[in-house]
């Protein structure tokens, strides 16, 4: 009855000492696998969040590239239109920094710092006049990035080097795409690992079930058999008692009254 009620063949160590040890080990293995599965799914959620952030930045970079192409058309654009493009470029670069600085997952930043300063960053060497000696030129290293596209930067839309601006934005798009592809590959690996962990959990659970769980068909059969034997024994005992009572009554009816005196 206990095995049928609990669904377990081993309810205490004394039921099967060796089996109880095996069940304890299986429980420990299952606890470890479930923690791995939980960590894996958290990693997949982080990867999805990171991919969402990269997708938002990708849309901004594509729009930024379009504005640079428009600004390069110097012959068909007024100064007012060019200034409007510059304002939009400033807004987009600020938006990229906003995303990289505020985008969080589970209370932690997804990106490391301002992306506008790192995406598409290239080192360039320029020749400039030496302030101490105007007759001489010196090599000056500068880092160009998306920040250089803003007003006053070396790559601004008004009087900046738009050819280099195009190179910077192409580099930024490529860098963001590479990062997004890496995150996608990581997410795919995590999905594969999840399937492997689930198969391990299924295998360990099955082995544990074979040792610990009740064989209901066998236990119910044993219970019915024992109940039938018990009822049969009770019936036989009751029948024997009735027969004994009947025999006693017959003996009492056939024995002569005062039989001891007659014999005397």
ZADO-1210 file (C-alpha; in nm, 4 decimals, padded with zeros to 6 digits):
<atoms>
<atom x="00.0000" y="00.0000" z="00.0000" code="UNK" pos="1"/>
<atom x="00.2861" y="00.2392" z="00.0797" code="UNK" pos="2"/>
<atom x="00.4545" y="00.1766" z="-00.2546" code="UNK" pos="3"/>
<atom x="00.1298" y="00.2303" z="-00.4418" code="UNK" pos="4"/>
<atom x="00.0455" y="00.5447" z="-00.2412" code="UNK" pos="5"/>
<atom x="00.3897" y="00.7092" z="-00.2827" code="UNK" pos="6"/>
<atom x="00.4648" y="00.5760" z="-00.6289" code="UNK" pos="7"/>
<atom x="00.8126" y="00.4774" z="-00.5068" code="UNK" pos="8"/>
<atom x="00.9597" y="00.1339" z="-00.4587" code="UNK" pos="9"/>
<atom x="01.2271" y="00.2772" z="-00.2260" code="UNK" pos="10"/>
<atom x="01.0713" y="00.4868" z="00.0501" code="UNK" pos="11"/>
<atom x="01.3554" y="00.4405" z="00.3002" code="UNK" pos="12"/>
<atom x="01.7123" y="00.3175" z="00.2806" code="UNK" pos="13"/>
<atom x="01.6187" y="-00.0171" z="00.4360" code="UNK" pos="14"/>
<atom x="01.3952" y="-00.0964" z="00.1377" code="UNK" pos="15"/>
<atom x="01.7012" y="-00.1274" z="-00.0893" code="UNK" pos="16"/>
<atom x="02.0349" y="00.0034" z="00.0512" code="UNK" pos="17"/>
<atom x="02.2226" y="-00.0233" z="-00.2788" code="UNK" pos="18"/>
<atom x="01.9341" y="00.1225" z="-00.4745" code="UNK" pos="19"/>
<atom x="01.9026" y="00.4091" z="-00.2258" code="UNK" pos="20"/>
<atom x="02.2687" y="00.5020" z="-00.2796" code="UNK" pos="21"/>
<atom x="02.2186" y="00.5008" z="-00.6569" code="UNK" pos="22"/>
<atom x="01.9077" y="00.7203" z="-00.6271" code="UNK" pos="23"/>
<atom x="02.0977" y="00.9749" z="-00.4142" code="UNK" pos="24"/>
<atom x="02.3708" y="00.9964" z="-00.6803" code="UNK" pos="25"/>
<atom x="02.1114" y="01.0383" z="-00.9540" code="UNK" pos="26"/>
<atom x="01.9470" y="01.3192" z="-00.7555" code="UNK" pos="27"/>
<atom x="02.2818" y="01.4967" z="-00.7272" code="UNK" pos="28"/>
<atom x="02.3414" y="01.4559" z="-01.1016" code="UNK" pos="29"/>
<atom x="01.9947" y="01.5908" z="-01.1816" code="UNK" pos="30"/>
<atom x="02.0468" y="01.8941" z="-00.9568" code="UNK" pos="31"/>
<atom x="02.3729" y="01.9734" z="-01.1361" code="UNK" pos="32"/>
<atom x="02.2193" y="01.9272" z="-01.4823" code="UNK" pos="33"/>
<atom x="01.9211" y="02.1475" z="-01.3955" code="UNK" pos="34"/>
<atom x="02.1572" y="02.4246" z="-01.2836" code="UNK" pos="35"/>
<atom x="02.3481" y="02.3920" z="-01.6102" code="UNK" pos="36"/>
<atom x="02.0203" y="02.4142" z="-01.8006" code="UNK" pos="37"/>
<atom x="01.9180" y="02.7240" z="-01.6051" code="UNK" pos="38"/>
<atom x="02.2532" y="02.8910" z="-01.6743" code="UNK" pos="39"/>
<atom x="02.2328" y="02.7930" z="-02.0415" code="UNK" pos="40"/>
<atom x="01.8886" y="02.9486" z="-02.0840" code="UNK" pos="41"/>
<atom x="02.0051" y="03.2661" z="-01.9122" code="UNK" pos="42"/>
<atom x="02.2933" y="03.2798" z="-02.1611" code="UNK" pos="43"/>
<atom x="02.0478" y="03.2421" z="-02.4495" code="UNK" pos="44"/>
<atom x="01.8394" y="03.5299" z="-02.3146" code="UNK" pos="45"/>
<atom x="02.1524" y="03.7454" z="-02.2861" code="UNK" pos="46"/>
<atom x="02.2508" y="03.6584" z="-02.6434" code="UNK" pos="47"/>
<atom x="01.9029" y="03.7539" z="-02.7638" code="UNK" pos="48"/>
<atom x="01.9273" y="04.0853" z="-02.5782" code="UNK" pos="49"/>
<atom x="02.2727" y="04.1519" z="-02.7229" code="UNK" pos="50"/>
<atom x="02.1501" y="04.0705" z="-03.0724" code="UNK" pos="51"/>
<atom x="01.8587" y="04.3123" z="-03.0247" code="UNK" pos="52"/>
<atom x="02.1005" y="04.5882" z="-02.9262" code="UNK" pos="53"/>
<atom x="02.3245" y="04.5167" z="-03.2252" code="UNK" pos="54"/>
<atom x="02.0215" y="04.5225" z="-03.4549" code="UNK" pos="55"/>
<atom x="01.9221" y="04.8669" z="-03.3251" code="UNK" pos="56"/>
<atom x="02.2765" y="04.9968" z="-03.3782" code="UNK" pos="57"/>
<atom x="02.2842" y="04.8411" z="-03.7255" code="UNK" pos="58"/>
<atom x="01.9709" y="05.0328" z="-03.8267" code="UNK" pos="59"/>
<atom x="02.1257" y="05.3576" z="-03.7030" code="UNK" pos="60"/>
<atom x="02.4511" y="05.2930" z="-03.8906" code="UNK" pos="61"/>
<atom x="02.2679" y="05.2223" z="-04.2154" code="UNK" pos="62"/>
<atom x="02.0735" y="05.5457" z="-04.1792" code="UNK" pos="63"/>
<atom x="02.3980" y="05.7288" z="-04.1009" code="UNK" pos="64"/>
<atom x="02.5576" y="05.5924" z="-04.4161" code="UNK" pos="65"/>
<atom x="02.2705" y="05.7248" z="-04.6229" code="UNK" pos="66"/>
<atom x="02.3184" y="06.0739" z="-04.4808" code="UNK" pos="67"/>
<atom x="02.6890" y="06.0665" z="-04.5676" code="UNK" pos="68"/>
<atom x="02.6054" y="05.9728" z="-04.9270" code="UNK" pos="69"/>
<atom x="02.3568" y="06.2598" z="-04.9402" code="UNK" pos="70"/>
<atom x="02.6094" y="06.5072" z="-04.7948" code="UNK" pos="71"/>
<atom x="02.8640" y="06.4050" z="-05.0590" code="UNK" pos="72"/>
<atom x="02.6324" y="06.5392" z="-05.3304" code="UNK" pos="73"/>
<atom x="02.7644" y="06.8898" z="-05.2954" code="UNK" pos="74"/>
<atom x="02.6298" y="07.0266" z="-05.6218" code="UNK" pos="75"/>
<atom x="02.2601" y="06.9696" z="-05.5542" code="UNK" pos="76"/>
<atom x="02.2406" y="07.0639" z="-05.1870" code="UNK" pos="77"/>
<atom x="02.2073" y="07.3993" z="-05.0128" code="UNK" pos="78"/>
<atom x="02.3820" y="07.4970" z="-04.6932" code="UNK" pos="79"/>
<atom x="02.0528" y="07.4718" z="-04.5056" code="UNK" pos="80"/>
<atom x="02.0044" y="07.1146" z="-04.6231" code="UNK" pos="81"/>
<atom x="02.3622" y="07.0289" z="-04.5347" code="UNK" pos="82"/>
<atom x="02.3157" y="07.1731" z="-04.1845" code="UNK" pos="83"/>
<atom x="01.9984" y="06.9694" z="-04.1469" code="UNK" pos="84"/>
<atom x="02.1918" y="06.6555" z="-04.2411" code="UNK" pos="85"/>
<atom x="02.4610" y="06.7461" z="-03.9878" code="UNK" pos="86"/>
<atom x="02.1983" y="06.7834" z="-03.7149" code="UNK" pos="87"/>
<atom x="02.0601" y="06.4422" z="-03.8034" code="UNK" pos="88"/>
<atom x="02.4084" y="06.2889" z="-03.8016" code="UNK" pos="89"/>
<atom x="02.4729" y="06.4398" z="-03.4574" code="UNK" pos="90"/>
<atom x="02.1470" y="06.2893" z="-03.3347" code="UNK" pos="91"/>
<atom x="02.2287" y="05.9438" z="-03.4725" code="UNK" pos="92"/>
<atom x="02.5788" y="05.9369" z="-03.3194" code="UNK" pos="93"/>
<atom x="02.4301" y="06.0417" z="-02.9833" code="UNK" pos="94"/>
<atom x="02.1641" y="05.7713" z="-03.0204" code="UNK" pos="95"/>
<atom x="02.4321" y="05.5059" z="-03.0741" code="UNK" pos="96"/>
<atom x="02.6080" y="05.6195" z="-02.7582" code="UNK" pos="97"/>
<atom x="02.2756" y="05.6229" z="-02.5728" code="UNK" pos="98"/>
<atom x="02.2035" y="05.2634" z="-02.6734" code="UNK" pos="99"/>
<atom x="02.5510" y="05.1433" z="-02.5770" code="UNK" pos="100"/>
<atom x="02.5453" y="05.3237" z="-02.2413" code="UNK" pos="101"/>
<atom x="02.1905" y="05.2408" z="-02.1292" code="UNK" pos="102"/>
<atom x="02.1054" y="04.9042" z="-02.2868" code="UNK" pos="103"/>
<atom x="02.0989" y="04.6551" z="-01.9985" code="UNK" pos="104"/>
<atom x="02.0090" y="04.2929" z="-01.9332" code="UNK" pos="105"/>
<atom x="01.9346" y="04.1615" z="-01.5862" code="UNK" pos="106"/>
<atom x="02.0667" y="04.4865" z="-01.4378" code="UNK" pos="107"/>
<atom x="02.3986" y="04.4771" z="-01.6249" code="UNK" pos="108"/>
<atom x="02.5165" y="04.6726" z="-01.9286" code="UNK" pos="109"/>
<atom x="02.5186" y="04.4723" z="-02.2491" code="UNK" pos="110"/>
<atom x="02.7813" y="04.6860" z="-02.4231" code="UNK" pos="111"/>
<atom x="03.1122" y="04.8146" z="-02.2887" code="UNK" pos="112"/>
<atom x="03.1085" y="05.1924" z="-02.2915" code="UNK" pos="113"/>
<atom x="03.0294" y="05.4376" z="-02.5694" code="UNK" pos="114"/>
<atom x="03.0275" y="05.2582" z="-02.9044" code="UNK" pos="115"/>
<atom x="03.0516" y="05.5774" z="-03.1097" code="UNK" pos="116"/>
<atom x="03.4142" y="05.6106" z="-02.9997" code="UNK" pos="117"/>
<atom x="03.5087" y="05.2549" z="-03.0927" code="UNK" pos="118"/>
<atom x="03.2935" y="05.1508" z="-03.3897" code="UNK" pos="119"/>
<atom x="03.4861" y="05.1996" z="-03.7108" code="UNK" pos="120"/>
<atom x="03.7767" y="05.3656" z="-03.5280" code="UNK" pos="121"/>
<atom x="04.0799" y="05.4035" z="-03.7537" code="UNK" pos="122"/>
<atom x="04.4237" y="05.5498" z="-03.6921" code="UNK" pos="123"/>
<atom x="04.5355" y="05.8068" z="-03.9467" code="UNK" pos="124"/>
<atom x="04.8587" y="06.0017" z="-03.9774" code="UNK" pos="125"/>
<atom x="04.8475" y="06.3615" z="-04.0945" code="UNK" pos="126"/>
<atom x="05.1247" y="06.6012" z="-04.1822" code="UNK" pos="127"/>
<atom x="05.0985" y="06.9325" z="-03.9980" code="UNK" pos="128"/>
<atom x="05.3185" y="07.2372" z="-03.9600" code="UNK" pos="129"/>
<atom x="05.5376" y="07.2381" z="-03.6544" code="UNK" pos="130"/>
<atom x="05.4145" y="07.5127" z="-03.4222" code="UNK" pos="131"/>
<atom x="05.7698" y="07.5742" z="-03.3020" code="UNK" pos="132"/>
<atom x="05.9096" y="07.5913" z="-03.6554" code="UNK" pos="133"/>
<atom x="05.6524" y="07.6720" z="-03.9288" code="UNK" pos="134"/>
<atom x="05.9034" y="07.5744" z="-04.1975" code="UNK" pos="135"/>
<atom x="05.8920" y="07.2142" z="-04.0846" code="UNK" pos="136"/>
<atom x="05.6135" y="06.9545" z="-04.0911" code="UNK" pos="137"/>
<atom x="05.5495" y="06.6870" z="-03.8331" code="UNK" pos="138"/>
<atom x="05.3476" y="06.3651" z="-03.8438" code="UNK" pos="139"/>
<atom x="05.0439" y="06.3673" z="-03.6145" code="UNK" pos="140"/>
<atom x="04.8443" y="06.0529" z="-03.5376" code="UNK" pos="141"/>
<atom x="04.4684" y="06.0892" z="-03.5024" code="UNK" pos="142"/>
<atom x="04.1956" y="05.8394" z="-03.4298" code="UNK" pos="143"/>
<atom x="03.8860" y="05.8816" z="-03.6441" code="UNK" pos="144"/>
<atom x="03.5579" y="05.7308" z="-03.5334" code="UNK" pos="145"/>
<atom x="03.1856" y="05.7981" z="-03.5478" code="UNK" pos="146"/>
<atom x="03.2396" y="06.0864" z="-03.3059" code="UNK" pos="147"/>
<atom x="03.4440" y="06.2569" z="-03.5796" code="UNK" pos="148"/>
<atom x="03.1246" y="06.2823" z="-03.7874" code="UNK" pos="149"/>
<atom x="02.9671" y="06.5260" z="-03.5431" code="UNK" pos="150"/>
<atom x="02.9770" y="06.9034" z="-03.5797" code="UNK" pos="151"/>
<atom x="03.3324" y="07.0348" z="-03.5621" code="UNK" pos="152"/>
<atom x="03.4823" y="06.6924" z="-03.6183" code="UNK" pos="153"/>
<atom x="03.7295" y="06.6066" z="-03.8877" code="UNK" pos="154"/>
<atom x="03.4620" y="06.4134" z="-04.0769" code="UNK" pos="155"/>
<atom x="03.1647" y="06.6474" z="-04.0324" code="UNK" pos="156"/>
<atom x="02.9081" y="06.6954" z="-04.3101" code="UNK" pos="157"/>
<atom x="02.9845" y="07.0623" z="-04.3697" code="UNK" pos="158"/>
<atom x="03.3550" y="07.0769" z="-04.4512" code="UNK" pos="159"/>
<atom x="03.4912" y="06.7412" z="-04.3338" code="UNK" pos="160"/>
<atom x="03.6562" y="06.4637" z="-04.5311" code="UNK" pos="161"/>
<atom x="03.3490" y="06.2715" z="-04.6483" code="UNK" pos="162"/>
<atom x="03.5585" y="06.0046" z="-04.8202" code="UNK" pos="163"/>
<atom x="03.7171" y="05.9075" z="-04.4907" code="UNK" pos="164"/>
<atom x="03.3765" y="05.9422" z="-04.3261" code="UNK" pos="165"/>
<atom x="03.2489" y="05.6777" z="-04.5682" code="UNK" pos="166"/>
<atom x="03.5406" y="05.4500" z="-04.4753" code="UNK" pos="167"/>
<atom x="03.4716" y="05.4966" z="-04.1029" code="UNK" pos="168"/>
<atom x="03.1001" y="05.4178" z="-04.1369" code="UNK" pos="169"/>
<atom x="03.1742" y="05.1117" z="-04.3540" code="UNK" pos="170"/>
<atom x="03.4173" y="04.9915" z="-04.0897" code="UNK" pos="171"/>
<atom x="03.1592" y="05.0514" z="-03.8178" code="UNK" pos="172"/>
<atom x="02.8945" y="04.8528" z="-04.0072" code="UNK" pos="173"/>
<atom x="03.1397" y="04.5670" z="-04.0629" code="UNK" pos="174"/>
<atom x="03.2483" y="04.5663" z="-03.6989" code="UNK" pos="175"/>
<atom x="02.8894" y="04.5650" z="-03.5732" code="UNK" pos="176"/>
<atom x="02.7967" y="04.2875" z="-03.8177" code="UNK" pos="177"/>
<atom x="03.0917" y="04.0782" z="-03.7020" code="UNK" pos="178"/>
<atom x="02.9902" y="04.1236" z="-03.3391" code="UNK" pos="179"/>
<atom x="02.6333" y="04.0307" z="-03.4223" code="UNK" pos="180"/>
<atom x="02.7459" y="03.7193" z="-03.6093" code="UNK" pos="181"/>
<atom x="02.9595" y="03.6152" z="-03.3130" code="UNK" pos="182"/>
<atom x="02.6620" y="03.6555" z="-03.0790" code="UNK" pos="183"/>
<atom x="02.4460" y="03.4529" z="-03.3197" code="UNK" pos="184"/>
<atom x="02.7014" y="03.1714" z="-03.3306" code="UNK" pos="185"/>
<atom x="02.7188" y="03.1721" z="-02.9507" code="UNK" pos="186"/>
<atom x="02.3391" y="03.1539" z="-02.9272" code="UNK" pos="187"/>
<atom x="02.3374" y="02.8586" z="-03.1675" code="UNK" pos="188"/>
<atom x="02.5974" y="02.6785" z="-02.9560" code="UNK" pos="189"/>
<atom x="02.3891" y="02.7405" z="-02.6435" code="UNK" pos="190"/>
<atom x="02.0813" y="02.5947" z="-02.8137" code="UNK" pos="191"/>
<atom x="02.2807" y="02.2832" z="-02.9065" code="UNK" pos="192"/>
<atom x="02.4104" y="02.2557" z="-02.5491" code="UNK" pos="193"/>
<atom x="02.0546" y="02.2849" z="-02.4162" code="UNK" pos="194"/>
<atom x="01.9435" y="01.9886" z="-02.6262" code="UNK" pos="195"/>
<atom x="02.2383" y="01.7842" z="-02.4981" code="UNK" pos="196"/>
<atom x="02.1617" y="01.8742" z="-02.1361" code="UNK" pos="197"/>
<atom x="01.7949" y="01.7842" z="-02.1818" code="UNK" pos="198"/>
<atom x="01.8945" y="01.4456" z="-02.3238" code="UNK" pos="199"/>
<atom x="02.1207" y="01.3871" z="-02.0230" code="UNK" pos="200"/>
<atom x="01.8400" y="01.4853" z="-01.7851" code="UNK" pos="201"/>
<atom x="01.6056" y="01.2471" z="-01.9653" code="UNK" pos="202"/>
<atom x="01.8578" y="00.9632" z="-01.9417" code="UNK" pos="203"/>
<atom x="01.9379" y="01.0164" z="-01.5736" code="UNK" pos="204"/>
<atom x="01.5689" y="01.0546" z="-01.4862" code="UNK" pos="205"/>
<atom x="01.4896" y="00.7315" z="-01.6688" code="UNK" pos="206"/>
<atom x="01.7640" y="00.5389" z="-01.4872" code="UNK" pos="207"/>
<atom x="01.6501" y="00.6806" z="-01.1535" code="UNK" pos="208"/>
<atom x="01.2892" y="00.5896" z="-01.2293" code="UNK" pos="209"/>
<atom x="01.3791" y="00.2295" z="-01.3063" code="UNK" pos="210"/>
<atom x="01.5426" y="00.1947" z="-00.9653" code="UNK" pos="211"/>
<atom x="01.3178" y="00.4068" z="-00.7459" code="UNK" pos="212"/>
<atom x="00.9674" y="00.4084" z="-00.8931" code="UNK" pos="213"/>
<atom x="00.6996" y="00.1541" z="-00.8165" code="UNK" pos="214"/>
<atom x="00.6014" y="-00.1096" z="-01.0710" code="UNK" pos="215"/>
<atom x="00.2296" y="-00.0446" z="-01.0328" code="UNK" pos="216"/>
<atom x="00.1221" y="-00.3551" z="-01.2257" code="UNK" pos="217"/>
<atom x="00.3323" y="-00.5808" z="-01.0037" code="UNK" pos="218"/>
<atom x="00.2417" y="-00.4052" z="-00.6796" code="UNK" pos="219"/>
<atom x="-00.1322" y="-00.3978" z="-00.7561" code="UNK" pos="220"/>
<atom x="-00.1156" y="-00.7656" z="-00.8518" code="UNK" pos="221"/>
<atom x="00.0598" y="-00.8473" z="-00.5238" code="UNK" pos="222"/>
<atom x="-00.1910" y="-00.6376" z="-00.3285" code="UNK" pos="223"/>
<atom x="-00.4894" y="-00.8103" z="-00.4899" code="UNK" pos="224"/>
<atom x="-00.3301" y="-01.1527" z="-00.4351" code="UNK" pos="225"/>
<atom x="-00.2630" y="-01.0792" z="-00.0689" code="UNK" pos="226"/>
<atom x="-00.6137" y="-00.9451" z="-00.0193" code="UNK" pos="227"/>
<atom x="-00.7613" y="-01.2566" z="-00.1819" code="UNK" pos="228"/>
<atom x="-00.5467" y="-01.4821" z="00.0383" code="UNK" pos="229"/>
<atom x="-00.6424" y="-01.2826" z="00.3447" code="UNK" pos="230"/>
<atom x="-01.0118" y="-01.2965" z="00.2614" code="UNK" pos="231"/>
<atom x="-00.9861" y="-01.6679" z="00.1818" code="UNK" pos="232"/>
<atom x="-00.8107" y="-01.7369" z="00.5114" code="UNK" pos="233"/>
<atom x="-01.0736" y="-01.5359" z="00.6977" code="UNK" pos="234"/>
<atom x="-01.3502" y="-01.7238" z="00.5156" code="UNK" pos="235"/>
<atom x="-01.1915" y="-02.0605" z="00.5938" code="UNK" pos="236"/>
<atom x="-01.1497" y="-01.9619" z="00.9583" code="UNK" pos="237"/>
<atom x="-01.5095" y="-01.8480" z="00.9761" code="UNK" pos="238"/>
<atom x="-01.6260" y="-02.1714" z="00.8101" code="UNK" pos="239"/>
<atom x="-01.4169" y="-02.3807" z="01.0506" code="UNK" pos="240"/>
<atom x="-01.5587" y="-02.1934" z="01.3480" code="UNK" pos="241"/>
<atom x="-01.9126" y="-02.2503" z="01.2232" code="UNK" pos="242"/>
<atom x="-01.8422" y="-02.6201" z="01.1718" code="UNK" pos="243"/>
<atom x="-01.6942" y="-02.6483" z="01.5193" code="UNK" pos="244"/>
<atom x="-02.0015" y="-02.4783" z="01.6597" code="UNK" pos="245"/>
<atom x="-02.2312" y="-02.7146" z="01.4709" code="UNK" pos="246"/>
<atom x="-02.0360" y="-03.0188" z="01.5946" code="UNK" pos="247"/>
<atom x="-02.0489" y="-02.8915" z="01.9496" code="UNK" pos="248"/>
<atom x="-02.4224" y="-02.8406" z="01.9216" code="UNK" pos="249"/>
<atom x="-02.4721" y="-03.1951" z="01.7824" code="UNK" pos="250"/>
<atom x="-02.2648" y="-03.3438" z="02.0624" code="UNK" pos="251"/>
<atom x="-02.4717" y="-03.1519" z="02.3150" code="UNK" pos="252"/>
<atom x="-02.7966" y="-03.2784" z="02.1597" code="UNK" pos="253"/>
<atom x="-02.6978" y="-03.6477" z="02.1401" code="UNK" pos="254"/>
<atom x="-02.5348" y="-03.6796" z="02.4837" code="UNK" pos="255"/>
<atom x="-02.7768" y="-03.8351" z="02.7488" code="UNK" pos="256"/>
<atom x="-02.8794" y="-03.6159" z="03.0352" code="UNK" pos="257"/>
<atom x="-02.7010" y="-03.7004" z="03.3510" code="UNK" pos="258"/>
<atom x="-02.4833" y="-03.9370" z="03.1603" code="UNK" pos="259"/>
<atom x="-02.2371" y="-03.9769" z="03.4465" code="UNK" pos="260"/>
<atom x="-02.5077" y="-04.1087" z="03.6854" code="UNK" pos="261"/>
<atom x="-02.6280" y="-04.3687" z="03.4295" code="UNK" pos="262"/>
<atom x="-02.2781" y="-04.5042" z="03.3945" code="UNK" pos="263"/>
<atom x="-02.2491" y="-04.5216" z="03.7676" code="UNK" pos="264"/>
</atoms>
